[in-house]
Amino acid sequence: MTEKPFPGATDIPQDSTPARTLALARVVEPPPVYDGDMFQRYPGMKLGRLPDVDFFAEKLCDLAAQILAESVTTDAWVLTAPAYYRLPSAANLLAERMQTMLRSRGIALPLVALRLSSEQIAVRSLEEFRLSYDYGRNPLAQRVIERQRLHDTAPPDPNWLRFAKRNVIVVNDIHVTGTQQRFMQRSLAAAGASECHWLYIFHIDGELARTCPEIEHRINNSTLADLDSYAAILSDAATRHTARCLSRLFNEEPDNFRYLVATLQPEARERVYRLAKDEGRYDTPLFGEKMRLLSGSD
């Protein structure tokens, strides 16, 4: 792993909005061990553990400040991240914290929050839900299918109008196949964005991404794979539970789910239950038994 800002080319048509990719680290081969602060903190950041979110947000702020310092354009700048429904992704938390941290450095950037619809996150089967949670294992073809589905079912969002004639800094956590970036880049170009600068924590080398797309799953789960470590994050009042944090809970087998719920103090249990209700996708017959357990009605 190369732990320094890494510029990479993006697979975008030449007549599209100019795009540039920067990452904190480049991964060119599967690490023999996932040690070091970045690998150790990454799984916690994905679940919403705020000290880990802040660790990466501060580093990404350095990249954003570098981009702004090098810019010669007179167009205004905005900050954004991939769309979400109610529960944020880790990328959304990073963008929120970056906006605050940049402001403390004297840099004021508007944050454009893009949203998904309830239809886009709806769960039609448990198998579909499992595949969605384990997206880090998916090959390129499966990732393209899922991104195309999200693109085709996207509702009109007036926030896209805010990108017209703006330079855009897009915050995300990991670049593997580049599928999400390609779809979002096309939408930004259609919205009239002047430039796009993509910031990542990890950029997976192209050959490694092609031969080992499951590297993302390995990084996501390099720590916190055991139930007790995950339970500690679930119950921590400082955790901003991400969509992935809740989807991991509802992806657990029934016995593991019962164990995790039993570890939660009443206040934490109520908080997680409210988040699951608000997200909508779990308040359905597919997850009826788990929601009853979480509510404490069983």
Summary of the structure (lengths in Angstrom):
residues: 298
radius of gyration: 19.0
end to end distance: 47.7
largest distance: 61.6
contacts: 941
relative contact order: 0.18
helix: 53%
strand: 14%
